[in-house]
Amino acid sequence: MVKQYENTLRQLIIDILGDSDKSDYYISKEISDKWFAKRTNAKKQNDGFLFEKRIIFYADFEDLAQTIIQNWKEFLPVLVDKKRFEVFFNEVNQFRKTQNSGKNLIQSQENLLAGIVQDLKNA
């Protein structure tokens, strides 16, 4: 479910800002360089075959929020409330960290996560 949220954010960024390497995400050069390095490594690991060409798919989870916040004016018509977005994103990030540490979410956390994901998809 965390992956669904993450991929929905990626798709939202693509829909609003584009998916070209030349799309201006208003992120630092350091972050941009990191994304391009990840894509280059993925290409090398797959003997020159690149599964995913869209650069946003090489962004770290936290970079997604930063990209949206840096471009809030463009996302405002869809996400409406910046504070709400930040609260939901931080909650999903905590769930992600819990799962990455090998723990399972409890039922109420799974329900909240499902609601947050559905809310984003309905935006």
N, C-alpha and C positions, 0 to 999 in steps of 0.2 A: 504494500500500500504506500510506503514511503517512496518507492521507485515511481509509482503512478503520479504522485504529487510532483516529484522532481521532473519527470518527463512532461507533465502538463505545463510546468513553469517554462521548460525549454521551448515547448511548442508555442506558448504565449509570447515568449521573447522573439521567436522566429516570425510569428504572425505580425507583431508590431514593429520590430526593428530590422527584420530580415535575417537571412542565413548566409549571405555572401561573406567571404573573407574580408571584404571591404566595408561591411556593415559597421557603422560607428556605434559601439556599445558604451562609449564614454567610460571606459575602464582604463586603469593604468597600463603603461607599456609592459611593466613587469608581469601583470596578470595575463595580458594578451600573449606575451612571449611564452608564458607557461602553457597556455592552451595550445599554441602552435607546436611547442616541443612535445607535448603529450600526443598530438596527432601524428607527428613525425615518428615518434617511437612506436605508435600503434601500427603505422604503415610498415616499419622495419620488421616488427614482430610477425607480421602477416605476409612476409616475402613480397612486399611492394603492393599488395592488394589492400585497399583501404575500405573497411566496412562502412564507416561513417565519415562523410566528408564535411558535414556542417560543423563549424568550429565550436559552436555553443555546446555541443555534446562532449567537449573536452574540458568544460568548465567544472570546477569543484562546486559542490552543493552551495557553499556560502557565497561563491561568486555569482550565483543566480540572483540572490537577494540584492547583492550590491549592484548588479546590472540593472535590476528593476528600479531600485531606489535612485540610482544615478540618472535614470531616464523617467522619473516619476510622472512628468508632465504628459508623456506619451501613454503611460499605463493608467493614469487617473480615470479616463472614461470607462475602463474595464474593471479595475480593482477598487475604485472609488475612495476607500478609506485607508490611508497609508499606515496608520497605527494598527489597524485591524490586520492588515497584511503582515506587518512586522511581528505581531503577537502570534498569528497562526504559523508563520514561517519558523519562528523560534520554538514553538511547540513541536512542530514536525522535526526540527533539527534535534531536539531532545529525544524524541522517539527513535530517530535514526541512530543516535549515539547509543541508546539503550540496546537496540538490536545489534549494532556493530560490536558491542561488548559481549555478545552471546546470550543476552537475556531476552526473554519474551515479554511482550507488552501484556498488561492485564486487560480484561475485557473492556473496562471503561476507557482505557487508553486507545484500544482498537476502535471503539465506537467513536471517540472524539476524532481520531485520525481519519476514519471513513467520512465523517461529517465535513472535516476540513477539505479533504480531497474533492468531495462532491460539490462543496461550496465553490472551490476554485474552478471546477469544470463548468459550473453554471454561470460563471462570471461573464 
